[in-house]
Structures are given as structure tokens and as C-alpha cells.
Amino acid sequence: MMVNCCGLLTANKEPVPLKSVGVELEVRDHVATVVSTLNYENKEDKPLEAVFVFPLPGDAAVCHFSATIGQTQIVAEVKEKQEAREEYDDALSSGQQAFLLEESEQSPDIFSLSVGSLPPGESASIRLEYVTELAVQADDGLRFCLPAVLNPRYQPQGSGGSEGASVQVTSVPASLVPYSLSFSARVSSPRPVSKVESNCSLDPLQYLNPEQTQATVKLAAGHKFDRDVELLIYYKDAHQPTAVVEAGQASAKPGTLMGDPVVMLSLYPEFPQAVMSSVASCGEFVFLLDRSGSMDCPMDRSKRRETRIGSARDTLLLLLKSLPMGCYFNIYSFGSSFQHIFPKSVEYSQKTMEEALKTVEEMGADLGGTEILNPLKHIYSQPCIPNQPRQLFVFTDGEVGNTKEVISLVKKNSGSHRCFSFGIGEGASSALINGLAKEGGGHAQFITGTDRMQPKVMQSLRFALQPAVVDISVTWDLPKGVSVTVLSPPITALFQGQRSLIYAQLTGESSKAAEGCVTVKYSLAGHPSQNQLHFSLKPAEDTGLTVHRLAARTLIRSLEMEERERRGEQDKGVKKKVVEVSVQSGMSSVFTAFIAVNKGDGKAVQGPLVRRNVPTPRLMMMACSMQRMLCFDPDSLNGHKMIKQSVRNSSLRSLSLHGWWTHTTTEDCYSALQCDPEPCGASRSIHAALSTSRAAAEPACKSKLKSGGSTAGLFSNLRKKLGALKNPHQMPPEPQDLLSSCNEDCTEPKQTPRDPLLQLVSLQKASGCWVLDPALAAALGKTRKKVEKRKPSSVNQEVWATILALIWLHGFKVDAQDEWQLLAMKAVSWLRAQNASCVTECVEAGNVLLGCNVKKDVLGL
């Protein structure tokens, strides 16, 4: 029987009390304050407890939490976590309203909000405030990300067991999220705001003053929750070193973190051009690639052909072609298990490069879950190669549950390598990606929406090829009577144009006109260097307590890491210190929680309490997961029973379908097929189709995937077939017939032609040269005969081919120079080593052949 439900509903037809989320962002230079307002309303006839698990930026510092019921506002306090939980439970058991906000013990970018004893017909408004720093991008933009998507996190067996149960998540496909989001931003800076870009639709930028130093922008109506909301903010002048001193809190005791002034230093080191133009010719490059099931999802929903794993394969091609001769490398991939191409890192040569590329070409998203810990342990167990600094590149969509365990392992081994991390797709854990790079002394990048992975990864490779900055020290010169306590961990990595932040507490008295100076000394390629920054000790106006809060967050995170490293020891002093700093500063931590109880008029809420889990959006991984199950899994019926059970248990953990991993639920499948699982006979049909034998299923799908097609047509026909089954007693067609008939119209175009740039790059030799052959001629858009006819007679074929490739890159792909710059430099070095004559004649002839006008000096010749 069909049941019509009204109001706010989950995918399971349960009423949801969360009506809307409003977010206000205020950006001051490179620091952001975010205020989120969550509006709840209980339309049921019984009191409710609403539980909402949601993502925040991994480095966010939650500093305020309050609730408004009617005309009454209750401001939450920070208390030790167990104490806060007991107070919340006591309040609910006595019929009082209570609100609890706590950070996940597995990952600092997941929070759980409990709204307890919301009476029938009552509304409540929750206000949540946090502060965060904005990361500097390669093009000098500042990136803010509001995580709207929370993908299920894979929790390896036996991982994090001592930290308590996993956060319980209820999630639905992004298109079914039953509440709205509004988002507005106000940007201000001493420098003009040139533009604000986003991966989501924005209303036009509005300037608030003639100098254009203040502006506002809003998210256009109708956000679909299918992606994180990303803003890129650009100022007219490049970033400069700055210092902001913030006065202490008047009510706080002098000598404490909140009572003393705090300084925030933003350093942008500038290295000598001569050093930066040189590229290291040594190093051990280890690439670690996620091949879990979720990597089969599209990079961008509007261009479903390019998957995350496909983009990663293309990126590995560019990386391998750009490595310098004389270095060492290896490629690991992981899922539920892990693999490596070579038993240990090998010297880079034409032979090893070709062997690696052949293996990379066959890599799919077919290794199951996301167990990143074991491959990392294996990499770190390998002895480092003398005079070959280890550089680790990690590619993942960041859906792991043991984030802190992984980051701790990287920190433990930070002395032996640098770690560069890449978060792929919506919902990648910012705590994991940023944490890997921060503790590994590397650099983090996020690739979302229409972003191309290749330019971001190649920027990190340029960082890795730069000489490592060593012997970093920071010294302070302050007026007499003023002392400094540095709150940030020591700086372990410096990169050209990348910001380093230092927070420090200033204790003592000084005149308002007094100045301080900080000096950063380091050694770069054997050359001692230093940068100095002079700053006024006069506190800035209108910063509130933002700098103090960010400083407290920095100290809390450092102490939490120290506590984790010392876990098992009897000393509880570090945990006690975390709680003390958290409570004193009003900032969240893993050992504390925000608790608010409405004592109100003393009247108890009547009736049994009903729990409602508010669903968070996640990306629909139906297509990639169903595709694999239809093609390869002979026992998918049992798998889907397991998944249904997992949804009922709201488990964070993904479930194994005989080696294939999916975050897709049976409810997702019906949603995608637009057919209700209960009133029709589709249930039996789908299960019958999914449990088809391997022999019946493979002809329907596997050949289509091999030919480069997709299963879009198959699903379209499957939907039509199943949609016709409205009678629950109607016998479904035979599974073989169902798959066969659904496959009739699955005519997709053959595999799309390879990108011309990647086609040319794939032909380059490890030494940097190209060979004159039909494949190169085709990549240049010419016949071999025409190419050979234009060759100056005194020039050998490889020199001619390499110059042609360089002219083509500069003439037709200058907009993608970030992607091919390193391999072009390698080609130029090879040409110089040949001492070839007639280079000018070759360049002129090449321009005529290709229809370009590229000068010899532009090529670097």
C-alpha cells in the first residue's frame, strides 16, 4: 500500500526536524570566521532528539555554540567530554532540553550535534561559529571550502578500537537532502579584492566601497548539495609578510593564553632566483595511489566520462615523464590490500619507466576499501637510498575513518621524507589531506569539480624538485620586559611563495610605540639565508579574539598529537593540559564537548523521546558501484542484504562485496532507477539481476566497459523494465533476459580519443628526447612523409623530432604550460647535451611545418 508522507522526510520516509542551514562567512585578509545557523522544527506529535553528523574544515576551530528556543538563548560551555555527555543524558532523562556538540575521535573534520527533547510544535535555532585560515593556492588565490558533502569513511578492521565507537552517520544521495542551504560571504582586506570565484553558482560580486577593499557575494539559490562549496578569493597585490598583534581578553587573567596579547606572523619566504631555477637531479619519488571503489566516480558530474582513477593515471604519465634522469622511483597502489610495481625503488631509466607506465595503464578502481595505513608502513620500512631524498606523493579521495592514526604514522617518519598529498573529488577529508602534508613537511592540494589534477600535481613536483630547506630556526628580538612563548610547532618545511604561520603569546608590558622583530634563518642548497619581519606591538583593532582562537587551536592540535604519541603511558598530564586550554579558550578539542541545557521554567517535556538522525549529503556512487556488481559479482544479492543492514545500523564502515567495495545502498539503487522498492516487484527483479551468474552478466557489461563504453544505456533500459513491474506478485523476467534486453540500446561511442597533449607526452623518452616515427607525426597532426621532408639534412632525426615537439607545446599548449614545463626542461637539457648544429634552422623549419611562430629563445635554446 502506498503511503503519502508530508513535510521534511529522510529517504526512509522519517520526518526530519532540520529545516534549513544558513552560513555567513567573514574573510579578513587570509583568516575566515564562519557562522552557521541550523533551524530545527518538530512537526511531529511527540518530543524528538535530532542527531546531525556533519563535516567541517579539518583545521577549523569551533569557538561558539548556542541555541535559541523562542525568546530564550542558551550559550553552551566547553566541558570535559564524558562530563558533557553525562550532563546531556541527565537533562534528557529529566525532561529538559539539551544540546551537545562533539568532535569525532577518529577525525577532527567530523562533528556530531545532538538536539535533545524538542517538544511537539517547537522550533530551535542552533548557532555554530568557527575560525580558520585560508590556504594559498598556486595562482595566489585564497581557498575557503565549506564541506557540504560527507562521504562514508572506510574504517579498517581493528583500527582505532581504543578510541571508542565510530561516529554514527545517516546519509542520503545529495539530490535527496531534505533541507536548504543559504550562504553569503563578506571579504575585507587592506588590499583591493580583484575577484571571487567558486565551483558553485554565485550572485554577482558587490563592492562596498570605492577602493574595492570590501565586497560581498552570495551563493545562488537552489544549491543541490552535490559538492562542497569552494570559494577562491583574489587580492590585487601578491601576498606580503604580515604580523597581527591582538590584545588579550579583558576578563581573562594576565599570564594566561587568553589574557596576554598574541601575535600571528604570516611569512612568505623569497628564495634566490638562481637557486630556484635549478632542478634537483636526484631523489627517491614514491607515488601512492588510491584504487578503492570510490575512485571510479566521475571527477566532475557534468563530465561523467573522466573518472578519478582515469585522471590519476594521466597524472602519473606526466609525473613519470617529468622525473629527472638519475633519480629513483616506485609506485604503490592500495585498497583493501596494496601492491607495488617494483619490490623496492629502482633507478629511473627508459626500461623502468616503460614497465611502470604499462602497469599504470591497467590500473583500475578495483582494490576494494581504503586501507592506507599498511602501504605507508611498508614504504617507511624500506631503507632510504643515500643522497636520494625521499619524496612521497599520496593520491586519495580521502574517505578513511582512521585519520589520526595515519597522520601520526607520517609524523613519526617525518625525518626521513617529505609528503605531498592530493585530495580528489568532493568530500575528501581535509583533515587527512592537510594533516599528511603538514606532518610530512610537504604541500597539500585539493582537486574538485572542474579542476584539472595535472597542473596542481606538477606544481607539487616542482616543490619536491626544489632544494630542501634545512636548519630552519626562528629568533625573536623584543623590547626589554616582554617575553615570548611560541605556540606553533617548529617549522619543518618552507616553499617558495607558500605561507608559513607562527602563533606566539607575548607576556609583559611595553610602550605602545614599541616594535618587535622576528628572524627566520635557514639553509638552501648549501647557502645560508634569512628573512626578517619587523612589527609593531600595538594591538590591532576590530579583530575580536580571532587570533587567540586560532592560536589556541594550534596549541590544542599539537598537544593532541603529543598525547596520541604517548598513549599507553601512565602520564595523563598532556590530556589534562588539552582540556585546560580547551575550556579556558572556549575552543573544541577531541577531549571536550560543548554542552547547553535549557533549565527554562522547570517544566519537563512530556512523552517518550524519539530519535531522528538528520541525513547528510553524500555523492551518489551508484553508477560506478552498480556497474562493477552487475559485471563481476556473482553473489550481489547477499551483498545488498549486507548493505541494507549497514544503512539500518547507520554504520560509517563500507561493506565488502567479495572484494568490490561500494558506498551505495539498495535505497540508492531504487532512487536512481526511479522506482519505489516497497510497492513494486522491482526488489526481486533487481536481486535476480544482481545475482546472475558470471557467465550471464559478463557478456552484458564487461565487453562494453572494455570497448570504452558506459552502462548509462543499460540503466536506462533497466529502469524501463523494472518500472513496468507494478504488481508485487508479478513474476520478474529471467535475469539473463533482463540483462540482454537492457543491453540492446547500450550503444556508446567507442573510447574517446586521447588528449593530444597526453598523446605527445606519452611518446617522450626517459632521457627527454622524442623519436621521429609515425606516432609522433600523427600526434603533431602531420604525416611522416611531410615531417621528414622538412627536416634539415644535417640534423639527426631525434634532434629534429624533439625540437618539433617543443615547438608544438609552445605553439598549441601554452595554456597548459604548468603541466609540461618540467618535461620540456628535460628535453632542452637533452638537446644542449647533443651540441647540435643548425638549431636555428631547425626552429625556422619546424615553425613553417607546424604553422607556428615560436622563437628559439622561448624554447630555452
N, C-alpha and C positions, 0 to 999 in steps of 0.2 A: 504494500500500500504506500502511495506517495504521501509524504508529509511536507506541507508548506511551512517553513520557519521564517520568521521575520526578524528584523534587527541585525545587529552585528553578530556574525557567526564564524566559527572555525570551519575547517574542511570537514570536520566530524559533526557538523551541524550543532555545535555547542555555542551558546551565546558568549560573546567576548565583551568584557566591560571597558576595554581600552578603545576610546573613540578617535582620538587624534594625537599627533605628536607635532609640536611646534619647536623649531630650533632657531635661535638667534646667535649669530656669530659676530664677534667684535675682534678685528685684527688691528693690532698696533705694531707697526713695523713687522717683526717676524714672530710675534707672540700672539696667540689667539685665546680668547675667553669664549666659552660656548655655554649657552643657557638652553636647556631642553625642558619643555613643559609637556607633561603627559596628562591628558584629560581622561578620567575614568567615569563611567556611569553604569550603575547596576539597574538594568531594566527587568530583572527577574523578581520573583515574589519571595525570595529567600536571601539571606545575607551571603556574601561571597568573599572568598580570598582569591585575588588575582595575582598570578605569578608571571613575570615577564623577564626572560633572559635575552640580553641584547649585547651587541658589540660596541666598544669604544676604541679610540686610537690607543695603541699599546703603551704610549708614553704619556697618556692623559693623566692629569692629577685632579681627581674629584675633590672639590673643596666646599660644596654646599649641597644640602639635600633638605627639602621642606615639603610639607603637604598643606593644602588649603581645603577645608571642608566647610561649605557655607561661608561664613564670615570669619572663621577661626583659622589662623595659620599656626602650624606646629613646626618648629625648626629642629631638625634631627641633631643628635650628638654623636660623636665618634667614641665608641667603646670597644674594649677587647671583644673579639668576635663571638666567643662562646657566651660571654656575659650578655651581649646584644641579642643573640638568638634566644636565650632563656627569657629575657625581658619581653621579647616579641611573643613567644609562646604563652607566657603568663598573662599578657594583655589579652590575647585572643581567647584564652580559656575563661577569662573573667568577663568576656563580652565587650572589651574595649577595642577601639580602633587602633591599629598599629601599622607602622611602615618600616621595612627593613631593606637596606641596600648593602650588598656584599660583593666583593671581588672573588672571582674563581681562584681556587687554589692551584689549578693546573696552568692557567694562562691569564696574565694581567690585562688582557683586552676583552675579557668577557665578564659581565656583571649580571647579578640577579636581583630583581626588585620585587618585593612581596608587599601587596596592599591587602591588609587583613581587616576582616569584619566590616565590609562595605554594605550598609543596610539596604534593603529594597528601596528603589527610587532615589538613592543618594548619589551625589556626584563628588568626586575628589580630583583635585589638581595637584600633580606632583612636579616640583621644580628641582632640576638637577643641574649643577654648574661644575664645569671643569676647565682647566687651563692646559695649554700645550704649546710646544714650539713648532714652527713650521719648517719643514725640511727644504733645503736649497736644491733646485734641480739643475741639470746640465746647462740649461739656457737662462740661468739666473732667476727663474720663476720660483715662487714660494708655494709649496704644495700643502693644502689642507684637505683632509679626507674625512667625511662623515660616514662611518661604516653602516650602511643600511642593510647589508646582507650578512647573515650569519650562517655560513655553511657548516654542516655537521663535521665535527672534528674526529679523526680516527685516533682511538686510544689503544696503543699496543697492549697485548696481554702482559700482565704483571707490572705495568708501568704506573708509577705514582700511587701505588696502593697505600702507602703510608700517609697520604695527604687527604684521606677522606674520599667520599664518593664524588663522582663527576657531577658537574652542573647538569641539571636535567633540562633539556631543550625540547620545546614543541615548535616545529617549523612547518611551513607550508610553501608551495611554489610562490614565487614573487607576485604572480598575477592574481593570487587569491588572498593577499594580505588584507584583512578586513578593517583597516584604519587608515587615516590620511596623514600626509606629511607636508608641513609648510616650512620653508627655510629662507632666511634672509641674512645678509651679511653687510656689515659696515666696516670699511677699511680706512685707516688713517696712518700717515707716515710723515716724517719731516720732508720726504721727497715726493714728487708727484706720482700718482698712480697712473700708469700708462694703459693697462688693460687688465681685465679679469676674464679668464676662460674656464670652461667646465666641460665635463663629459655628459652633463645633463642640460636640458633646455633652460636658459636663463632669460629673465626680462632684461631689457637694455640697462647698461651701467648708468647710474645717475650721479653726477658730481655735485658736491655740496658747497664748494667754494671756488672762486676764480682760479686759485693756484692749483686746483685739482689734486690736493693732498688728502682730500676726504671724499669718499664715494660710497654708494650703497648699491646692492644688487640683490635680486630675489630669484628663487627657483620658480620656473614657470609652473602653472597649475597642472595637475594630473600626473605627478611623478608615479612611476609604475613599480618602484621597489625592485627593479631588476638589476640594479647596480648600486655601488657605493656612490655617494655624491662627492665629487672631486672638484676643488677649485684651484686654479693656478693664478697667482697674483704677481703682477709685474710692476716694478717701480722704474722710473726713468733713469736713475743712476745705478750703477753696479753697487753691490753691497760693500760697505766700508766697515772697518773695525769700530766697534762702539762699546761704551761702558754705561750702564744704568745703575745708579745707587738709589735704593728705596729705603725710606725711613721705617723704623720698626713700629710695631703696633703699640699704640699709647697705653693700652690696658695690660700689655704683657710685661713681664719682669725683665729689666735690663740684664744683659749677660746671657739671655736665652736666645734661641734661634729667631723666635717671633718678636722679641723685644729689641734686638740690635738691628742696625742697618745691614742690608745685604746688597752685594754688588753682583751684577750679571755682566760678564765680559763676552763679547762676540768677536772672535778672531778669524780673520781671513788671510792666511799666510800667502805671501807672494814669493815665489821661488825664482832664482836667476834664470833668464831665458835660455842661456847656454846649456844649463843642466837639464831644463825641461825638454829641449829639442832632441836630446839624446834618448834613445830607447834601449832598454836592457836587452842583452843578447843571451841572458841566462835566466834560469828559473825552472821550478817544477810546477806545472799547471795541472791541477786535478779538477775535473768537471764532474759534478754530482747532479744527476738528472732524475726528477720525479717521474715515474712511469705508472703511477696509480691510476685507477679507473677514471677519476675526475679530470685527468689531463686530456681526456678525449673530447672535452666540451669545447664549444667554439670560443675563440679569442674575443669575438665581437658578435653580438646577437644579430646584427644587421648583415654580417658577412659570415654565414654559418659554415662556409667551406673550410676556412682556416681554423684548425684546432690548436689548442695549447701545445700539444705534443708535436704537431707539424711545424709550428713556429719555432719550437725549441730545436728541432732537427736542422732547420735552415740556419738558426743562430750558431749551432755547433759547427756547421760548414764554414761560416765566416770566421769563427774563432780559430779553427784548425788551420785555415789558410793564412791567418794573420800571425801565427806564432813564429818567433824567430828561430832560425837555424841554431843548433847548439843547445836548445833547452830540452827539458824532459816533460812528458805528459802522460795522463791516463784518464779514462772516462769510466765513471761508475754510474749505475742506474739502480733505482730502488722502488719497491712497492711493499708487498708482504715479505719479500726476500730481496736480496740485492745481487747485482752482477758487476763484473769489471771486465773491460776488454783485454787488458794485459794483467798478468799476475802481479807485476809491480810497474812503476812508471818507467817508460822507455825513452830513449833519445829520439827526438823529432827528426824524421827523415822522410823521403818520398815513400819508402816501403811502409813505415809505421803509420804515416798519415793516410795512405790509401786503405790500409787494413782497418783503421779506425772509422773512416768515412763509410766503408762498406757496411760495417756493423751499425753505425748510426742510422743509415738509410733504412734499416729494417726494424728500428726501434718503434714500438707502439705503446699505447697506454694499457698494458696488459700484465702488469705485475701485481695487481691487487691493491692492498691497503697502502698506508703511508708511514712505514716504519723507517724513519730517517736515522734513528739512533745507532743501529748496528753498522750501517755502512760508514758512518762517521767514526765509530770506534775502530773499524778496520783500517780506514785511511790513517788515523792517528797512530795506529800500531806499526805502520811502515816506517822504517828509519829514514830520516831526511837525507837528501843527497848533498854532499859537501859542495859549497859555493853555488848551490841552486836553491834560492829561497822559495819555499812552498807557497803557492797561491791557490786557494780553494774557491771555486765558483759553484754556488748552490742554486738550482732552479727548482722551484716548487710552487704549487698553488696554495701552500700553507695551511692545509686542513689537517693539523695534528693536535692531539689532546695533551701531549706531554711536553709542552713548550718549554717550561722552566728546566726540565731535565736535559733537553737538547742544548739550551743556551749555556747551562752550567758546564757541559762537556766541552763546548767550544772555548769557553773562558779558561778552563783548566789547561787547554792546549794552545792558548793564545801566543805563547812564547815561541812556538815553532812554525807559525804560518800567519797569513792574512786571509780573511774570509770575506768574499763578496757575495751578496745574496740578492735574489730576484724573486719577487712575489708576483705570480702570474694569475691574472683573472680577478673577478670580483670576489670579495670575501676572503682574500688571502690574509692570514693573521699578521697584522702589523707588529705585534709583539714578537713573533717568531722572526720575521724578516729583518726588522730593525735590530733585534737582540743579537742575531747571528753576526751582523756586520759590526755592531758596536763592541761586542766582546771579542770578536775576531780581528779587530783593528782594520776593518775594510770599509766597504761602502754599500749601502742598500739602495735598490731600485724597485719600483712598482710598475707593472705593465698591465693596464686596464683598458677596457673599451677599445677605441680605435688606435691606441698606441701601438707602434711597431716595437717589437722586442729588440731587434738588432742594434739600432743606434744606442740604446741605453746600455746594452751589454758591452758594446765596443768601447763606450766611454769608460766603463769599469776596467776593461782590459788595458786601456791606456793608463789608468791609475796604477794597475798592477805592474805595468812595464816601466813606470817611473821608478827612479831610485828610491828605496825605502828611507824614510826619515827616521833617524835613530838618535839616541841620547837626548830625548826631549826633557827639558826642565823648565819650571816656571818660578820666577823670583819676584818678590814684591818689595816696593820701596814706598813706605807710608810715613806720614808725619809722626813725630815722637808722641807717645801716648796712645797710638792706635795700633792694635794688633789684628792679625787676620787668621781665620780658620777656614781652610778650603773645604768645601762641602762636596765637590765633584770628585769622582775617581781620577787618577792620573791620566793625562792624555797619552794614548799609545799610538795614535796614527794622525798624520797630517797629510792633506792632499791639496794640490793647487786649486784655489778658488772655492774650497769647501770650508764651511764654518765649523769652528770648534768653540764650544761653550764652557765657561768656567763660572761656577757659583761660589761665593765666599761670604762668610759672616765677618763683619767689621765691629770690633769691640773697642770702646774707649771714646774719648772726647777729642774733637778737633775744631778749628775755626771753620766757618762756612766757606772761606776762600781757599781752604787747603786743597792740595792736589795729591793724587797718588800715581804710581807708575807700576806697570807690570811688564816684565820682560820674558819672552819665550825664546829659549835657546835650543838649538838642535843641530844635528849634523846631516848634510845632504850630499851624497856622492863624495864623501870624504872632506867636504868643505864646511867648516863651522859657520852657522848663520844665526841671526836673531831678528825678532820683530818686537818693537816696543809700542806700548799704548799708554799715553798719559790721560788721566781722567780727573774730573772734579769730584770731591767728596760731598758736595752739596746734593741732598736728595732730590730726585726728580719729582715733579708734581703730577697728580692725577693717575698714578699707576696703581693705586689701591694697595693690595697685598699680592699682586700677581707674581712679582719676582720672588717674594718669600715662599709662596706656594710652590713655584717651580723648583726652588732650591730645596724645600722640604721633600718634594717628590724625588729629586735626585739622590738625596741622602737616604731616604727610605728604601729606594731600589738597591742602592749599594749595600745597605745593611741586610736586606732580604737575601741578596746573593751570598753575602758572608755567612748568614745563618744557614743557608742551604748547604754550603760547603762544609760547615762544621756540624751538620746534623748527625746525631748519634753520640756526640759528646755530651757530658753531663751539664756543661755550662749553658745556662738559659739566659745569659746576660745580653746577647745580641737581640734575641726575640723581645726581651723586656725593653731594650732601647728602641726598637722599631715601634712598639706600642706607645711608648712615651712620646716619641717625636710625632707619631700619627695623631694622638689625642691632643697634644699641645698645639699642633698646627692646624688641626681640623681637616687633615688630608686622609684619604683612603689608603689602606695597605692590605696585604694578604692576611694579617693577623687581627685586623679590626673591621668594624662594620658601622654604618650609620643606622641609628635607631631612633624612631619618633613614636611616642604614644599619646593618643588624644584622651586625656583624662576627662575633658569636656564637662558635662553636667552630672556625670556619675551614673547615668542611665546605661544599663547593659544592653547590648544588641541581642535581640531575642531570636531563637531558632537555630537549627543546626547549620554549621558553616559549610558551604560548597566551594571546592577549589576549582578555579578556571585557569588553565595555562594559556597565556596570550601567545599566539604563534608569531615567530619572527620570520622574515622573508629569507628564502634561500634560492639559489639559481636552480632552475629545472634541469636536472641532468638526465631526463627521461630518454632523450633520443640516443645519446651515446650508450647508456646502460642497457636499454631495451635491445638496441642493435646487437650488442655483444651477446646478450642472453638468447635472443632469437637465433643467432647464428651458431653459437658454440656451446650452450649449456643444455645438456640433455635432461637435467633434473630441475628445471627452473620452478616447477610447481612448488617443491619443498622450499626452495629459496624464497619465494614470495610469501609463503606462510611465515617464514622467519622474519621477513621484513615487516609484515603486518604486526607481528608480535613486538618488534622493535619500536614501531610507532606507538603502540599502546603503552609501552614502558617509557616512552619519551627518551630513549637512550641516545647519548651522544655518539655511541660507537656504531660504525658501519658494520654490515654483516657480510660474511663471505658466501659467495655463490660459487663454490667449487673453484676457487682461485680468481674468479672475476668479482670485482668489488663495485658496489653501487650505493649511492645515497638516495635512490629512487624508491618510493613506496608504491604499493599497489594502488593507493588512492591517487597518486600522481599519474599512474598509467591511465586510469579511468578519466581523470581530468583532461589529459592530453588527447584521449580518444573521444572526449565529449560524450561519455555515456555513463550513467549512474550505476555503480556496482550492485546496489541492492535490488532495484525493481526489475532489472532485466536479466536475461540469461548470459550476459557477457562474461560473467565470472567464470563459468565453466568453459566458455569458448577460449578465453584468454589463457586460462590454465592449460587447456588442452593444447593450444598452440605452443605455449612455452615449454610444455613437457614433451613436445615432438622429439622423436629420436634424432640423433646427429645426422643420420643419413637423409632424413626428410628435410631437415632445416637448412643444411649447408647449401644445397643447390639453390634455395630461395634467396639466400642472402650473401653467402661467402663470396661467390663469384662476382656479385655486384660490388662488394667492397674492394676486391682485388682490381676491378676494372676502373676504380676511381669514382664509382657512383655512390649514392647515399640511399638510405632507406626511407626517404621522405615520401616517395610514391607508395611504397609498401604500407606505411602507416595510414596514408590517405585511404587506400583501399580497405585496409583492416578496419578502419573506423566505419566505413560504409557497411561492411559485412556485419560487424558487431552491433552497429546502430539499429539494424533491422530486427535484432533479436529482442523484442519487447515482451514476449511471453516467457516467464521464468521456467515454464515446463517444456518449452520448445527445445528439441534436440539440436545442439550446435553441429555445424558441418564437421567432417573429418579434418583433423589438423593439417594433413597433407594438402587437402583440397583448399583449405582456408589460405595456407601459405602460397599455394600455387596460383590461386585466383588473385590474391593480393599482389602477387609479383608481376602480373600481366602488364600493368601500366607503369612499372618502376623503370621507365626509360630515362635515365640521367645522362647528360653528356659524358663523353669519355673524360679521363683525367685531364684537368686543366693544364695548359702549357706552363712550364716552369718560368718563374720570373726571369726576364732577360739578364738582370744583374747577377742573380744566383747562377744562371747558366754559364755566364762568362767566368765568374769566380770559381766555379767547380772545375774549370779546366786549368787553373793555375797550378804549377808545380810547387813543391815544398820550398825549393830554392828561391822562388819568386818570379820565375820566368813563365812564359807561355810557349807552346809548341805550335808551329804552323801546320794545321791539319783541317780537314773538312768541318770538324766540330767547332773549331774556333771561327772559321769563315761563316758558318751558319749563325753563331752567336753574334757576330758583327753585322749580320744581315746581308752578307755577300756570298758569292760563290768562291770556291778555292781558286778557280782559274783567274778571276778578277784580282783576288788578293795577291797571288803570285806574280801577276803581270805588272803590278805597280811597284814591286819590291826593287829597290836599288840593287844593281848587280853585285856591288862589292860588300853587301851586308849579309851576314848569315841569317838563316830562317828564324831562329829563336829570338834574336835581337829585333828583327822586323815584327814578329808576332807580339812581342812584349810591348814595343812602342805603340803598335796599333791598339792593344788592349788599354793602355794608359790614355791614349787619345780618346777612345770610346768612353771611358769612365768620366774623364773631364768634360767631354763634349755632350754626353747624353744623361749622365747620372750625377751631376754636380750637387743636386739637391739631396742626394744620399751619401755625401762625402764622408759623413761620420761613420758609415758602415764599411767603406772600402779604403779609408785613408791608410790604415796600418799595412794592409797587403800591398797597396800601391807603393808605400815607402820601401817595402821589401823588394818590390820589382825594380825600383830605381837603384837600390843598393846593388842588385844583381847586375844591372846594366853598367853601372860605374866599374864594377869589378871586371867587366869584359873589355874595357878600354876600346870600345867600338868606335870606328871612324864613321864619318858621314851621318852622324846623329841628326844634324840639321836637315840634311837631305831626306832622311827617313821621316822626320816630323812633317816636313812640307808634303811629301808624297802621301803620308798617312792622312793628313787633313783633306787632300784632294779626293782620296779614295772614300773616306767616310763622310765627306761633306761638312767638315768641322773647321774651326779657326782657332785651334789651341796653340798657344805659344810654347816654345821649348822651355823657357824658364818657369812657366806654370806647372809643367810636368816635373820640375825639380831636376832637370837635366842641364 
